Amino acid sequence: MKVTFLSAFILSLLSFGASASQVSGLDLAKALNSSLEEASVEVDVNSIYAFQSIVEDHEIEVSFLSEDHLHLTYGCHYHGSTMACHEEGHDHKNQSVSKSGEKTFSNILSAHESAVAKLTKTLTRRGADFGAVSALKVWTHTDDHDHGHAHKLSDDHDHGQDVWTKFNYTLAGKDQVIYVLCHTHGHDTEFSCHYSKTGEGEPQF
C-alpha cells in the first residue's frame, strides 16, 4: 500500500496523541526533575521559592518563581521514554517573597515529597493513585506559629519554615482541592505534614 505524505502525517499525529494521553499526575515528578535541570542554567536553584506543575492536554507545564522575581515556564512531554522540557516563558513577576535565607531548594523539595507521600497514602486508601492529581503548587511561607513567644534552643516547640503544597485532583468524578502544610518541629529533621482546607501566602504564577 502506498503511503502518502498526508497519511504519514496523520499517522504521526495519531501516534503523538496516543503517547500524549499517557501523561498524568504520575508523570509530575519526572516533569519537575527535567524542567529543574533546564531552570538551573537560568537561575540559582536555591533562589527558587515556589513552583507549580499542571497536567494539560498533551504535556505538563512547570513554572518556577525565584527570589529575584524571575518567572520561568517549561512545557514537558515525552520524547520516546524521555521526559523533555522546553522553555515556554521567561519574564518577571513583582510580588512579595517569603523565604528564609537558610532554606535551600532541596529542603523545599523534601517537604514537598513528604506532602506527596501523605496524599498518596490517602488516595491509595480511597482506591486511587497519584494519577488522579491534575495540578500542584508548592511554596514557602514564614509564619509565627509561636505567636511571638521565644523558646529556648532546647525546646521542641519551634517550627521550621512552612512549605505548602496545593493539590488539585479528581476523586469519584469530583474535582477537589487540598492543601498540605509541612514543617519540622524543634530539632527534628523529618517533616510533619497536616491537611488544610486553605493555604497561607499562596503565590500567583
C-alpha positions as CSV (number, residue, x, y, z in Angstrom):
1,M,0.0,0.0,0.0
2,K,1.3,3.4,-1.0
3,V,1.8,5.7,2.0
4,T,1.4,9.4,1.0
5,F,2.9,12.3,2.9
6,L,-0.6,13.3,4.2
7,S,-1.3,9.8,5.5
8,A,2.1,9.6,7.1
9,F,1.5,13.0,8.8
10,I,-1.9,11.8,10.1
11,L,-0.3,8.6,11.5
12,S,2.3,10.7,13.2
13,L,-0.4,12.8,14.8
14,L,-2.3,9.8,16.0
15,S,0.9,8.3,17.4
16,F,1.7,11.6,19.2
17,G,-1.8,11.7,20.6
18,A,-1.6,8.1,21.9
19,S,1.7,8.9,23.8
20,A,0.4,12.2,25.0
21,S,-2.7,10.6,26.6
22,Q,-0.3,8.7,28.9
23,V,0.7,12.0,30.7
24,S,-0.9,12.2,34.1
25,G,-0.2,13.0,37.7
26,L,2.1,10.0,37.8
27,D,4.4,12.0,35.5
28,L,4.6,15.2,37.6
29,A,7.8,14.2,39.4
30,K,9.6,13.4,36.1
31,A,8.5,16.7,34.6
32,L,9.7,18.6,37.7
33,N,13.1,17.0,37.6
34,S,13.6,17.6,33.9
35,S,12.4,21.2,34.0
36,L,14.6,21.8,37.0
37,E,17.7,20.8,35.0
38,E,16.7,23.4,32.5
39,A,16.0,26.1,35.1
40,S,19.2,25.5,36.9
41,V,21.1,27.0,33.9
42,E,19.0,30.2,34.1
43,V,18.8,30.8,37.8
44,D,20.4,29.8,41.1
45,V,18.2,26.8,42.2
46,N,18.4,27.9,45.8
47,S,16.7,31.2,44.9
48,I,13.5,29.3,43.9
49,Y,10.8,29.7,46.5
50,A,7.8,28.4,44.6
51,F,6.8,26.1,41.7
52,Q,3.7,24.7,40.1
53,S,3.0,21.8,37.7
54,I,-0.1,21.4,35.7
55,V,-1.2,18.4,33.6
56,E,-2.5,19.8,30.3
57,D,-3.8,18.1,27.1
58,H,-0.6,16.7,25.8
59,E,2.1,17.9,28.3
60,I,2.9,19.0,31.8
61,E,3.5,22.7,32.3
62,V,6.0,23.5,35.1
63,S,6.7,27.1,36.3
64,F,9.2,28.4,38.8
65,L,9.4,31.7,40.8
66,S,12.7,32.9,42.2
67,E,13.6,35.5,44.8
68,D,14.8,37.9,42.1
69,H,11.2,37.8,40.7
70,L,12.2,35.6,37.7
71,H,9.3,33.6,36.3
72,L,10.3,30.6,34.2
73,T,7.8,28.2,32.4
74,Y,8.5,24.9,30.7
75,G,6.4,22.6,28.6
76,C,7.3,19.0,29.3
77,H,6.3,15.9,27.3
78,Y,7.8,12.5,26.3
79,H,10.3,12.1,23.5
80,G,10.1,8.3,23.4
81,S,10.7,7.3,27.0
82,T,12.5,10.5,28.0
83,M,10.7,13.4,29.6
84,A,11.9,16.5,27.7
85,C,11.1,20.1,28.7
86,H,11.3,23.2,26.5
87,E,11.2,26.8,27.8
88,E,7.8,28.5,27.1
89,G,8.1,31.6,29.1
90,H,10.7,33.9,30.7
91,D,9.6,37.1,32.5
92,H,9.4,38.8,35.8
93,K,6.7,39.0,38.4
94,N,6.9,41.5,41.2
95,Q,5.4,40.0,44.3
96,S,6.5,39.6,47.9
97,V,8.8,36.7,48.7
98,S,8.5,34.8,51.9
99,K,11.6,32.5,52.0
100,S,14.1,32.1,54.8
101,G,17.7,32.6,53.6
102,E,19.0,29.4,55.1
103,K,16.4,27.2,53.4
104,T,17.6,25.5,50.2
105,F,15.5,24.3,47.4
106,S,16.5,20.8,48.5
107,N,14.7,21.5,51.8
108,I,11.6,22.7,49.9
109,L,11.6,19.5,47.8
110,S,12.0,17.3,50.8
111,A,9.0,18.9,52.4
112,H,7.0,18.6,49.2
113,E,7.9,14.9,48.9
114,S,6.5,14.4,52.4
115,A,3.3,16.1,51.3
116,V,3.1,13.9,48.2
117,A,3.7,10.8,50.4
118,K,0.8,11.9,52.6
119,L,-1.7,12.4,49.8
120,T,-0.6,9.2,48.0
121,K,-1.4,7.2,51.1
122,T,-4.8,8.9,51.3
123,L,-5.5,8.3,47.6
124,T,-4.5,4.6,48.0
125,R,-6.8,4.2,50.9
126,R,-9.6,5.5,48.7
127,G,-8.9,3.2,45.8
128,A,-7.0,5.7,43.6
129,D,-3.4,6.7,42.9
130,F,-1.4,9.9,42.2
131,G,-2.6,9.8,38.6
132,A,-5.7,11.5,40.0
133,V,-3.7,14.7,40.5
134,S,-4.0,17.2,37.8
135,A,-2.0,20.1,39.3
136,L,0.1,21.0,42.2
137,K,1.7,24.2,43.6
138,V,4.5,24.4,46.1
139,W,5.7,27.5,48.0
140,T,7.4,28.6,51.3
141,H,5.8,30.9,53.8
142,T,7.1,32.3,57.0
143,D,4.6,32.4,59.9
144,D,4.9,33.0,63.6
145,H,3.4,29.7,64.9
146,D,4.6,30.6,68.4
147,H,2.8,33.9,68.4
148,G,5.8,36.0,69.4
149,H,6.8,33.8,72.4
150,A,10.5,33.0,72.5
151,H,11.7,29.5,73.3
152,K,15.0,28.1,74.5
153,L,17.1,26.2,71.9
154,S,16.4,23.0,73.9
155,D,12.7,23.4,73.4
156,D,10.9,21.4,70.8
157,H,8.2,23.9,70.2
158,D,9.8,26.0,67.5
159,H,8.6,25.3,63.9
160,G,10.7,25.4,60.8
161,Q,9.6,27.4,57.8
162,D,6.3,26.3,56.4
163,V,6.3,24.6,53.0
164,W,2.8,24.5,51.5
165,T,1.7,22.1,48.7
166,K,-1.7,22.6,47.0
167,F,-3.1,19.6,45.2
168,N,-5.9,19.6,42.5
169,Y,-7.2,16.1,42.0
170,T,-10.3,14.2,40.9
171,L,-11.8,11.5,43.0
172,A,-15.1,9.7,42.3
173,G,-15.7,12.1,39.5
174,K,-15.5,15.2,41.6
175,D,-12.8,17.9,41.3
176,Q,-11.2,18.6,44.7
177,V,-8.5,20.8,46.2
178,I,-6.5,20.1,49.3
179,Y,-3.6,21.9,50.9
180,V,-0.8,20.2,52.8
181,L,1.4,22.1,55.3
182,C,4.8,20.6,56.1
183,H,7.4,21.8,58.6
184,T,9.8,20.5,61.2
185,H,9.5,20.7,64.9
186,G,12.3,21.7,67.1
187,H,15.4,19.7,66.3
188,D,13.6,17.1,64.2
189,T,14.8,16.6,60.7
190,E,11.7,14.8,59.5
191,F,8.8,16.8,58.3
192,S,5.4,16.8,60.0
193,C,2.5,17.4,57.5
194,H,-1.0,18.4,58.1
195,Y,-4.1,18.7,55.8
196,S,-5.7,22.1,55.5
197,K,-8.7,23.5,53.5
198,T,-6.9,26.8,52.9
199,G,-3.2,27.8,52.3
200,E,-1.3,30.8,53.5
201,G,0.8,33.1,51.4
202,E,-0.1,31.4,48.1
203,P,1.7,33.0,45.2
204,Q,0.2,33.7,41.8
205,F,2.0,32.5,38.6
